[in-house]
Amino acid sequence: MAEQLTGYFNVLARAADTAEINLGELRKSLQSEADRQVSLWTSLAQLNTFGALGNSQEMHAAIDRPLLLCEAKSSEPKSIKFSINTAGV
């Protein structure tokens, strides 16, 4: 279905003298974004688990992972400072 719709779009794009869609390139770009999102969700789930069941060292290590993923997506590296109350962990 995606191939058929892309074909229809590209016929109209050629008629309008505008850019066509390359389905292969679009799939590749979406796959890398999907992989990044899954990695981020996994890291956040680990952070929640370590926050509830782990020690503060494991929790702090888990905090660094999603921050690195977010920084990789941004064009300019940003410094993020925060503290977490680990009393009782």
Kinemage of the C-alpha trace (Angstrom):
@kinemage 1
@onewidth
@group {chain A} dominant
@subgroup {mainchain}
@vectorlist {calphas} color= white
{ca met a 1} P 0.000 0.000 0.000
{ca ala a 2} L 2.827 2.419 0.850
{ca glu a 3} L 4.470 1.726 -2.503
{ca gln a 4} L 1.212 2.362 -4.343
{ca leu a 5} L 0.544 5.639 -2.501
{ca thr a 6} L 4.134 6.748 -3.063
{ca gly a 7} L 3.724 6.035 -6.759
{ca tyr a 8} L 0.566 8.155 -6.910
{ca phe a 9} L 2.260 10.964 -5.001
{ca asn a 10} L 5.310 10.876 -7.270
{ca val a 11} L 3.132 11.113 -10.406
{ca leu a 12} L 1.530 14.252 -8.968
{ca ala a 13} L 4.918 15.575 -7.817
{ca arg a 14} L 6.365 15.237 -11.322
{ca ala a 15} L 3.327 16.993 -12.777
{ca ala a 16} L 3.737 19.823 -10.251
{ca asp a 17} L 7.524 19.908 -10.852
{ca thr a 18} L 8.296 19.275 -7.185
{ca ala a 19} L 10.347 16.751 -5.208
{ca glu a 20} L 9.354 13.112 -5.270
{ca ile a 21} L 9.306 10.776 -2.284
{ca asn a 22} L 12.007 8.115 -2.072
{ca leu a 23} L 10.371 5.384 -0.014
{ca gly a 24} L 13.649 3.596 0.725
{ca glu a 25} L 15.266 6.731 2.167
{ca leu a 26} L 12.139 7.528 4.152
{ca arg a 27} L 12.103 4.039 5.680
{ca lys a 28} L 15.786 4.281 6.633
{ca ser a 29} L 15.309 7.638 8.341
{ca leu a 30} L 12.253 6.417 10.245
{ca gln a 31} L 14.034 3.234 11.363
{ca ser a 32} L 16.896 5.128 12.992
{ca glu a 33} L 14.412 7.387 14.807
{ca ala a 34} L 12.383 4.365 15.946
{ca asp a 35} L 15.560 2.693 17.254
{ca arg a 36} L 16.468 5.849 19.183
{ca gln a 37} L 12.992 6.062 20.719
{ca val a 38} L 13.064 2.403 21.807
{ca ser a 39} L 16.493 2.941 23.405
{ca leu a 40} L 15.184 5.994 25.234
{ca trp a 41} L 12.075 4.167 26.506
{ca thr a 42} L 14.190 1.207 27.651
{ca ser a 43} L 16.544 3.505 29.547
{ca leu a 44} L 13.639 5.301 31.207
{ca ala a 45} L 12.105 1.976 32.244
{ca gln a 46} L 15.443 0.940 33.766
{ca leu a 47} L 15.628 4.269 35.592
{ca asn a 48} L 12.183 3.698 37.096
{ca thr a 49} L 13.114 0.159 38.113
{ca phe a 50} L 16.387 1.203 39.715
{ca gly a 51} L 14.624 4.085 41.439
{ca ala a 52} L 12.152 1.693 42.992
{ca leu a 53} L 14.347 -1.360 43.615
{ca gly a 54} L 18.007 -0.521 43.065
{ca asn a 55} L 20.677 1.441 44.823
{ca ser a 56} L 21.618 5.060 44.118
{ca gln a 57} L 24.722 4.117 42.091
{ca glu a 58} L 22.641 2.029 39.653
{ca met a 59} L 20.043 4.788 39.452
{ca his a 60} L 22.634 7.468 38.634
{ca ala a 61} L 24.147 5.265 35.915
{ca ala a 62} L 20.669 4.792 34.428
{ca ile a 63} L 20.104 8.567 34.446
{ca asp a 64} L 23.102 9.142 32.178
{ca arg a 65} L 21.832 6.891 29.368
{ca pro a 66} L 18.707 8.858 28.318
{ca leu a 67} L 20.630 12.125 28.601
{ca leu a 68} L 23.238 10.826 26.155
{ca leu a 69} L 20.506 9.744 23.735
{ca cys a 70} L 18.835 13.147 23.945
{ca glu a 71} L 22.131 14.961 23.407
{ca ala a 72} L 22.887 12.825 20.350
{ca lys a 73} L 19.609 13.981 18.780
{ca ser a 74} L 20.180 17.694 19.420
{ca ser a 75} L 22.434 19.705 17.141
{ca glu a 76} L 24.208 21.470 20.019
{ca pro a 77} L 25.391 19.630 23.119
{ca lys a 78} L 23.697 20.953 26.237
{ca ser a 79} L 24.712 20.676 29.839
{ca ile a 80} L 21.916 19.502 32.103
{ca lys a 81} L 22.335 19.780 35.858
{ca phe a 82} L 19.947 18.366 38.392
{ca ser a 83} L 19.970 16.488 41.632
{ca ile a 84} L 17.943 13.569 42.874
{ca asn a 85} L 17.070 12.938 46.474
{ca thr a 86} L 18.291 9.403 47.092
{ca ala a 87} L 17.477 9.362 50.792
{ca gly a 88} L 16.045 6.004 51.672
{ca val a 89} L 17.433 4.259 48.583
